[in-house]
Amino acid sequence: RLKGQQQEINNFIQKKDAVDEENARLKNECSILNQKLKDKSQELKDTEECTKKKEEQNRLVIKNLKEENEGLNTCCADLINDLEKLRKQKEQWKTEKSGSDARIK
């Protein structure tokens, strides 16, 4: 009976050792996974920061382009007004020249 109990104890010790090994393996795997999680979390954070910076840069570029576009539109409107004035002046001069030419004849 004593031999049977000793064998049973040995079996329990073997099972405990196997469970301890599995536990150590799982703890190691968990540790590795936690490190991967930390790494991926940091990568995500870095990516989000980079995305925010790029979005802000894009907003600034768009704002500057809109302002530049408004300036160019104003400049174009001024040039169109100047062109219209010059056309009117040209017509006026043609009329005056025709009158002068007619008087000269």
Secondary structure, 3 states (H helix, E strand, C coil): CHHHHHHHHHHHHHHHHHHHHHHHHHHHHHHHHHHHHHHHHHHHHHHHHHHHHHHHHHHHHHHHHHHHHHHHHHHHHHHHHHHHHHHHHHHHHHHHHHHHHHHHC
